[in-house]
Amino acid sequence: MTTTAQPKLSATNIDEVIKAMTLEEKAQLLVGGGNDSFTGSGAMLGHQERLVAGAAGITVENKRLGIPATVLTDGPAGVHIDATRKNDSQTYYATGFPVGTCLACSWNTELVEAVGKAIGNETLEYGCDVILGPGLNIHRNPLCGRNFEYYSEDPFVTGKIGVAMTRGIQSQGVGVSAKHYAVNSQESNRTIVDERVSQRALREIYLRGFEYVVRESNPWTLMSAYNSVNGKYAQGNKDLLTSVLRDDWGFRGIVMTDWITKREGQGLFTIDEVEAGNDLLTPGFPAQAEDIVNGVKSGKLDIKYVDQNVRRMLEYIVKTPRFRNYQFSNKPDLKAHALITRQSSTEGMVLLKNAGVLPIKNLKTVALFGVNSYDFLAGGLGSGAVNVPYSVDMVTGLKNIGVSTTPQLTEIYQNYVKFANAKLKADKNPMMWFLDTGRPKLDEIDITARCVQHEVKEADAAIITIGRQAGEGLDREIEGEFNLSAAEKAMISRVSDAFRPAGKPVIVIINSGSVIETASWRDRVDAILCAWQPGEEGGNSVADVLTGKANPSGKLTMTWPIAATDHPSTKNFPQEMDNYTFREMIGWGAQIPGRDYTNHEEDIYVGYRYFDTFQKEVAYPFGFGLSYTTFQFSKPAVKAKGKDAVEVSITVKNTGSTSGKEVAQVYVQAPKGRLEKPAQELKAFAKTRELQPGESQTLSMTIPVRELASFDEAHSQWLTEAGTYTFRIGSSSRDIHATANIKLNEYTEKVSNVLAPKTKLNLLKQ
Ligand code: BGC
């Protein structure tokens, strides 16, 4: 097909432009311009020059029709681009914000929206059009290597934090790519694994967070996951990408694939993907554009799918800063954003234990143990890493508030960290980009009991940082990653044995993006602060919390189990990867569909839904987090609001002597009915402002009756059964302060009957 018409793209002539496009031009618009992030192959493929060095990908320009290229950058904890460029003295560092877990644990949607604004602004000012985040996958198991990028084991928290993030980012005139749609809750075999899940668990747990984000914040783009869902790759899964996403939820943006496209033998699944409604194939291989052209010519691919996706691509492009010809500065206000990240990291930290030692007043000198005290991990590894200008470590954070660290110990560790990091850099293996992108965890060093003893005299307190690193492509192991290593256990014992008898407190800081084991060692220490991977201002935030400059108000958005294996998903979570080569594991090289699968036998019983329903002991429950003050909850008022919603209000009073914030969490217990229900489910939450001692605030939350529904597979509908519902309001799933009942009528809502598993699953039941 040839055409001579040459309209220039505008927001009002999309039809005309589509008419003027050749088949080849259409195909090219649906296939990205290659990968720019780790090999610079965007340039290699010859589509166009690198627009932003280190960005993950681009869409291809069409000069003839006035269609600019647009730039896609990772995501999600800040803008991931190269910090330095060849023959350029300017630097392009981006602010390192807290990882997903940390941000979500703030339970503060306003704050998350402010972080989103700052991230969106850096996306814009660094010349990018879309940032590849937020990550909305569910923490199905604590061993997933990318949990740090995700928010929670609970879809409501995931959704509400995701909505806030999306609104913040998109307020800057750039887009998000909510990812990885869907059920990408493990990294092992991520590109070949078939996630086998009941329709109910899909709708209630794995898709729900995406549903909130789509319905409430209109994301410009969504990224389909690598894995397959019930026998069909997410990237080519029409049920997922069209029936659920567009027909049921009304999604209006574009879907892009995750960064590799499936190959069957040597062929691609291009036709499937285009038909499924995957508008953009990223990073993009020339062969995919050929597939589209050949598919249409041979009659295997209906042009209507191509045209439909092209239209959506153009609708996306006309919204972008590139299309508006926005003159980006390459100079976002990193100083202003540092203040925002600091505030959010402080609020996302969770105080897990405090045997009366915190906040420490009059702290002068601290003995700092653990390599991560000196090499504080701002974020995780892989595409989710950010090239940060700095990461405030514990030494600096303490120093900034006038607290010094013991000189000898500091010198030993600092020398080691310098040496070990230099060695790591020298040993860098380019094939391991996903592990090398970001800061790996260094091995602990053995500080002898004698050396520890020497520190006792010099310090007022001991702080031990336990660091963990994780990232894309690999899940975590139980030994040494979830559990403490032998060296770490020895360090805790030695420090505890020396400091506690001298009446000097031992405090542990957890510098990890994901959950670790605490039950076996927590009695040996006086306080535990989970600082997560809090972004570049971490050390400052920790110092603020330890000394009481800030009162901790973070609450866990995931259960901390006693053992990693306590989660019912353990049975079906891969832990032995011996049969796979490393390249297969990370998703490169040969991929053989159908070679691996994961049965979600725990079904809807993910996280607290399991632990609370089956009454299992945990180390720290969902929603848990200590404060330096105390709060009292009034009797709640629960009443109907119109015919489709319930309004819950409760007054929270600060009854202690320090100002602070509290989160009211509303768990709902359903009446006995036709569908089995978890013991309770979180259906609303609200955080107070900073309340002064004696001050109260009334929090009102509206819960649509639809929110209380479960998925009724038999009728392919959302169903809220009629009966009396109990609203349980508390400070964690296991610390309920007040309850109230309300009688509700039945509510139903039909949706597409799709995505049923193809094999029988042996589902967990009460
Ligand atoms: C990751 C995505 C990321 C993309 C681009 C993929 O391997 O799974 O999360 O956005 O790479 O870097």
Residues whose N, C-alpha, C, O or C-beta is under 5 A from the ligand:
A	BS01	BGC	A56 D74 L132 D258 W259 S383
